[in-house]
Amino acid sequence: MMARVSNLSHSVRCVGLNAHLLSLTQTYRGAGINGYIYQLLEHLPAADAALHYTAYLHSAAFSPPPGMSMCRSRWDTRSPWRRIVWEQTRLAGYSRHLDLLHGLAFATPLAAACPTVVTVHDLSFLRYPDAFRPFNRLYLSLATKLSTRRAARVIAVSESTRQDVIRLCGAPPERVIVVPNGVTADFRPADPVAVAAFRRHQGLPPRFILFLGTLEPRKNLVRLIDAYAQWRRASDGVVKLLIAGGQGWFYERIFQRVNELGLTDDVLFPGFVPGAELPWFYRAAELFVYPSRFEGFGLPVLEAMACGTPTITSTAAALREVAGDAALLVDPEDTAGWAAAIGHVLSDPILAARLRDAGPRRAANFSWPRTAAVTVDVYRAVLTGQEVGREA
């Protein structure tokens, strides 16, 4: 556990938060890292009211909580080029008036005039470069390496990511701290009658397996489709497979494979799921599957478990850390293993009940107030020059 750091003894310190990736739109851009940014902005002032926070952003929809001011950019930083230029020029200028600047996603200004903290969510662009467009890969690689090397502290969302930051970015190990993500109270089991009503209202199948996440190569969805087809051939089940989420990049092969296997009536693509409906999709599913080859954390696994949905995920990267013993783990490259695990959960009510009970207990270890509290510990360690443990 990270030791608490005593209150600073002098004037209020100013902490800047680079939140230019915040998007409150109901699209896939509002998922993933966006959730981390939004939850930290919401919870940091309550975690330590003695610090003053300024959020630097473009979104006009965000209303700050008490104890936080905002600086909205006149530039439309939804454009990657404009955002990069703004971060490296204007934000560097603002940093002269700050005691600490936290880059909430990968990058900080290289000319920052104050100490910096940077959060790294994953290093997929270094681990799996072929899955990224060249510009995205090159910028993220360069910005993350330079930012982590100069930062006073690096926050990694898992131990797996921490090890990647040390090995692939060359960050000093003593500066890289694990602060896991959280899950909100919206993700919890619900009354079965209400779940059934939601399923009917949405026109969802009576029984279905759910995947939820951005459709992109590292999510390993072609293998999931192959495993589902293998399971169907060995059973007489009528359980559909729902692959929910926004289209990311290089997703065409996913739809092509469904057509090749003749599964267009059985593998359904509901598209991006709005935030308000997310918990209900998890609850409505008989089983949640997440076969990703690589994750920095794996928030959908945590959300599904919190809702009490039996979960199967892969042994890759941080997913073991998130799932613990509350989900079944399968090698991401083992198609037969995935087919067998799906069949095991769907045919064994005792196993399914055990997973439904274990998920919420496991998820209770992760909360956004706790994430904010230990993030503040990192800030105060930098501001006072104290040592801090590597794990939250």
C-alpha positions in Angstrom: 0.0 0.0 0.0 1.1 3.5 -0.7 1.9 5.5 2.5 -0.1 8.6 3.0 1.8 11.8 2.8 1.3 14.5 5.4 -0.3 17.8 4.5 1.9 20.5 3.0 2.7 23.1 5.6 2.5 26.3 3.5 0.3 27.9 0.9 -2.1 26.2 -1.4 -0.4 24.3 -4.2 -1.8 24.5 -7.8 -2.1 21.3 -9.8 -2.8 21.4 -13.5 -4.6 18.6 -15.2 -4.2 18.2 -19.0 -7.7 16.9 -19.9 -7.8 17.7 -23.6 -8.7 14.1 -24.5 -11.9 14.4 -22.5 -15.0 13.8 -24.7 -18.5 13.7 -23.3 -20.0 12.6 -26.7 -21.9 9.4 -26.9 -19.4 7.8 -29.3 -16.5 5.4 -29.0 -14.3 8.5 -28.3 -16.2 8.8 -25.0 -15.0 5.4 -23.9 -11.7 4.0 -22.6 -9.2 6.7 -21.5 -11.9 9.3 -21.5 -13.5 7.5 -18.5 -10.3 7.7 -16.5 -10.0 11.5 -17.2 -13.6 12.2 -16.3 -13.5 10.2 -13.1 -10.3 11.8 -11.9 -11.7 15.3 -12.6 -14.8 14.4 -10.6 -13.0 12.9 -7.6 -9.7 14.7 -7.1 -11.0 17.8 -5.3 -12.8 15.6 -2.7 -9.7 13.5 -2.3 -7.7 16.5 -1.1 -9.4 19.9 -0.8 -6.1 21.5 0.3 -4.8 21.4 -3.3 -6.3 23.6 -6.0 -6.9 22.0 -9.4 -7.1 23.6 -12.8 -8.4 21.4 -15.7 -7.1 22.3 -19.2 -9.6 21.1 -21.8 -11.6 21.9 -24.9 -14.9 20.2 -24.0 -17.7 22.7 -23.4 -19.9 20.1 -21.8 -17.9 19.5 -18.6 -18.9 21.2 -15.4 -16.1 21.1 -12.8 -16.8 20.1 -9.2 -16.1 22.5 -6.4 -12.4 23.1 -5.8 -11.6 22.9 -9.5 -11.3 25.7 -12.1 -11.1 25.3 -15.8 -9.1 26.8 -18.7 -10.9 26.1 -22.0 -8.8 26.3 -25.1 -10.0 28.4 -27.9 -8.3 26.0 -30.3 -10.3 23.0 -31.4 -8.0 20.4 -29.9 -10.2 17.5 -31.1 -7.7 17.6 -34.0 -4.6 15.6 -33.0 -2.3 18.1 -34.7 -3.8 21.1 -32.9 -3.8 19.2 -29.6 -0.2 18.3 -29.9 0.8 21.9 -30.7 -1.3 23.3 -27.9 0.2 20.9 -25.3 3.7 21.6 -26.3 3.3 25.4 -26.5 0.4 26.9 -24.7 0.3 24.4 -21.9 4.0 24.7 -21.4 3.4 28.4 -20.9 0.6 27.8 -18.4 2.9 25.5 -16.4 4.9 28.5 -15.2 2.0 29.3 -12.9 1.6 25.7 -11.6 3.4 23.7 -8.9 2.7 20.4 -10.6 1.2 19.4 -14.0 -0.4 16.0 -14.6 -0.7 14.7 -18.1 -3.7 12.4 -17.9 -2.9 10.4 -21.0 0.7 9.7 -22.1 2.1 13.1 -22.7 3.3 16.3 -21.0 4.9 19.4 -22.4 8.6 18.8 -22.9 9.3 22.4 -21.9 7.1 22.3 -18.8 8.3 24.8 -16.1 7.1 22.7 -13.2 7.4 19.1 -12.1 5.2 16.7 -14.1 3.3 13.5 -13.5 2.1 11.5 -16.5 -0.3 8.6 -16.7 0.4 5.7 -19.0 -2.6 3.5 -19.8 -0.9 0.9 -22.0 2.0 0.7 -24.4 0.1 -1.2 -27.2 1.6 1.1 -29.8 5.1 -0.2 -28.8 4.1 -3.8 -28.2 1.9 -4.2 -31.3 2.9 -1.4 -33.7 1.4 -3.0 -36.8 -2.1 -2.5 -35.3 -1.7 1.3 -35.4 -1.7 3.9 -38.1 1.8 5.2 -38.7 1.2 8.8 -37.4 -0.5 7.6 -34.2 2.2 5.1 -33.5 5.1 7.5 -34.1 3.6 10.3 -32.0 2.6 8.2 -29.1 5.9 6.4 -29.0 8.0 9.5 -29.0 5.8 11.6 -26.7 5.4 8.8 -24.1 9.1 7.9 -24.0 10.1 11.5 -23.6 7.4 12.3 -21.1 8.0 9.3 -18.9 11.7 9.9 -18.8 11.5 13.5 -17.6 8.5 13.1 -15.3 8.9 13.3 -11.5 6.5 10.3 -11.3 4.8 8.1 -13.8 1.4 6.6 -13.0 0.8 3.1 -14.5 -2.7 1.6 -14.3 -1.3 -1.9 -13.6 1.9 -3.7 -12.7 2.0 -5.1 -16.2 2.0 -1.6 -17.6 4.5 -0.5 -15.0 7.0 -3.1 -16.2 6.4 -2.1 -19.8 7.1 1.6 -19.0 10.4 0.6 -17.3 11.5 -1.8 -20.1 10.2 0.0 -23.2 10.4 3.7 -22.2 13.5 3.6 -20.0 11.7 5.3 -17.1 13.5 4.9 -13.7 11.8 2.1 -11.8 11.6 4.1 -8.6 9.5 6.8 -10.3 6.8 4.5 -11.8 3.8 4.0 -9.5 0.9 1.6 -9.9 -2.5 3.3 -9.4 -5.3 1.0 -10.7 -8.5 2.3 -12.4 -11.8 2.1 -10.6 -15.4 1.2 -11.4 -18.4 3.4 -10.5 -21.4 2.3 -8.4 -23.5 2.2 -11.5 -22.0 -1.2 -12.3 -23.7 -3.6 -9.8 -26.2 -6.5 -10.0 -29.8 -5.6 -10.6 -33.2 -7.2 -10.1 -33.7 -10.0 -12.7 -37.2 -8.7 -13.5 -35.7 -5.2 -14.4 -32.9 -6.9 -16.5 -35.5 -9.0 -18.4 -37.5 -5.8 -19.1 -34.4 -4.1 -20.5 -33.6 -7.1 -22.7 -37.1 -7.0 -24.2 -37.1 -3.2 -24.6 -33.8 -3.3 -26.5 -34.8 -6.3 -28.6 -31.9 -8.3 -27.3 -31.9 -12.1 -27.6 -33.2 -14.1 -24.6 -29.8 -15.6 -24.2 -26.5 -14.1 -25.4 -22.8 -14.0 -24.9 -21.4 -10.4 -24.8 -18.1 -8.8 -25.9 -17.9 -5.1 -25.3 -15.0 -2.9 -26.5 -13.6 -1.1 -29.5 -13.5 -3.2 -32.6 -9.7 -3.4 -33.4 -7.1 -6.2 -34.0 -5.7 -6.5 -30.5 -9.2 -7.4 -29.1 -8.8 -10.8 -30.8 -12.3 -10.9 -32.1 -11.7 -13.1 -35.1 -10.5 -15.8 -32.7 -13.5 -15.3 -30.5 -15.8 -15.7 -33.6 -13.9 -18.9 -34.5 -14.3 -20.2 -30.9 -18.0 -19.4 -30.9 -18.4 -21.3 -34.1 -16.5 -24.3 -32.7 -18.7 -24.3 -29.6 -21.9 -24.1 -31.7 -20.9 -27.1 -33.7 -20.3 -29.2 -30.6 -23.6 -28.1 -28.9 -27.3 -27.6 -29.6 -27.3 -24.2 -27.9 -29.2 -21.2 -29.3 -27.1 -18.6 -27.5 -26.2 -15.6 -29.7 -22.9 -13.7 -29.7 -23.1 -9.9 -29.4 -20.0 -8.0 -30.3 -20.8 -4.5 -29.1 -18.6 -1.4 -29.5 -17.6 1.3 -31.8 -15.5 0.6 -34.9 -11.8 1.4 -34.3 -9.4 0.5 -37.0 -8.7 -2.6 -39.2 -12.0 -4.0 -38.2 -13.2 -5.2 -41.6 -11.8 -8.7 -41.0 -14.2 -9.2 -38.1 -17.3 -8.8 -40.3 -15.6 -10.8 -43.1 -15.1 -13.8 -40.8 -18.7 -13.8 -39.6 -19.8 -14.0 -43.3 -17.3 -16.8 -44.1 -18.6 -18.9 -41.3 -22.3 -18.3 -42.2 -23.0 -16.7 -38.7 -24.7 -13.5 -39.8 -27.9 -14.5 -37.9 -26.0 -15.6 -34.8 -23.2 -13.0 -34.4 -24.8 -9.6 -33.9 -23.2 -6.1 -33.9 -25.3 -3.6 -31.9 -22.6 -0.9 -32.3 -21.5 1.6 -29.7 -23.3 1.3 -26.4 -24.1 4.6 -24.6 -22.7 4.9 -21.1 -26.1 4.9 -19.4 -26.9 1.5 -21.0 -23.5 -0.2 -20.3 -24.4 -1.7 -17.0 -27.7 -3.1 -18.4 -25.9 -4.8 -21.4 -23.6 -6.5 -18.9 -26.5 -7.6 -16.7 -28.5 -8.9 -19.6 -25.7 -11.1 -20.9 -25.5 -14.7 -19.8 -21.7 -14.6 -20.2 -19.1 -11.9 -20.8 -16.1 -12.7 -22.9 -13.0 -10.6 -23.4 -10.2 -12.4 -25.4 -7.9 -9.4 -25.9 -4.3 -10.1 -26.7 -3.1 -7.1 -24.7 -4.5 -4.6 -22.3 -3.0 -2.0 -20.0 -5.8 -2.6 -17.5 -9.0 -4.1 -19.0 -11.9 -2.0 -17.6 -14.7 -3.9 -19.3 -13.7 -7.1 -17.4 -14.0 -5.1 -14.1 -17.3 -3.6 -15.1 -18.8 -7.0 -16.1 -17.7 -8.6 -12.9 -19.1 -5.7 -10.9 -22.5 -6.4 -12.5 -22.3 -10.0 -11.5 -22.0 -11.4 -15.0 -19.9 -14.6 -15.3 -16.7 -13.6 -17.1 -14.0 -15.3 -19.3 -11.0 -13.2 -20.2 -7.5 -13.9 -21.4 -4.3 -14.5 -19.6 -2.6 -11.6 -21.4 -1.0 -8.7 -19.7 -3.0 -6.9 -17.0 -6.2 -8.9 -17.3 -4.9 -11.4 -14.8 -4.4 -8.6 -12.3 -7.9 -7.3 -12.8 -9.7 -10.6 -12.8 -8.0 -12.4 -9.9 -9.8 -15.6 -9.2 -13.3 -14.1 -10.1 -13.2 -15.0 -13.8 -12.0 -17.9 -16.0 -8.7 -17.2 -17.8 -7.8 -18.6 -21.2 -4.7 -18.2 -23.4 -5.7 -15.6 -26.0 -4.3 -17.8 -28.8 -6.1 -21.0 -27.8 -9.3 -21.2 -29.9 -10.3 -24.6 -28.6 -9.7 -23.4 -25.0 -12.1 -20.5 -25.6 -14.7 -22.8 -27.1 -14.4 -25.2 -24.1 -14.6 -22.3 -21.6 -17.7 -20.9 -23.2 -19.3 -24.3 -23.1 -18.2 -24.9 -19.5 -19.9 -21.8 -18.1 -23.0 -22.1 -20.2 -23.6 -25.7 -19.2 -22.5 -25.6 -15.5 -24.9 -23.6 -13.3 -22.7 -24.2 -10.2 -19.7 -22.6 -12.0 -21.8 -19.7 -13.3 -23.2 -19.0 -9.9 -19.7 -19.0 -8.4 -18.5 -16.5 -10.9 -21.6 -14.3 -10.4 -20.9 -14.2 -6.7 -17.1 -13.7 -7.0 -17.3 -10.8 -9.5 -18.8 -8.1 -7.4 -16.6 -9.0 -4.4 -13.5 -8.7 -6.6 -14.7 -5.4 -8.2 -15.2 -3.9 -4.7 -11.4 -3.6 -4.5 -11.5 -1.0 -7.2 -13.1 2.4 -6.9 -12.6 5.9 -8.4 -12.5 7.6 -5.0 -9.6 5.3 -4.1 -7.9 5.9 -7.4 -8.2 9.7 -6.8 -6.9 9.4 -3.2 -3.7 7.5 -4.2 -3.2 9.8 -7.2 -3.1 12.7 -4.7 -0.5 10.7 -2.7 1.6 10.8 -5.8 1.2 14.6 -6.2 2.1 15.2 -2.6 5.1 13.0 -2.8 6.4 15.1 -5.7 5.5 18.4 -4.0 7.3 17.4 -0.7 10.1 15.4 -2.2 9.1 12.3 -0.3 9.6 8.7 -1.4 6.5 6.8 -2.4 5.8 3.1 -2.8 5.6 1.6 -6.3 2.0 0.3 -5.8 -1.2 1.9 -4.7 
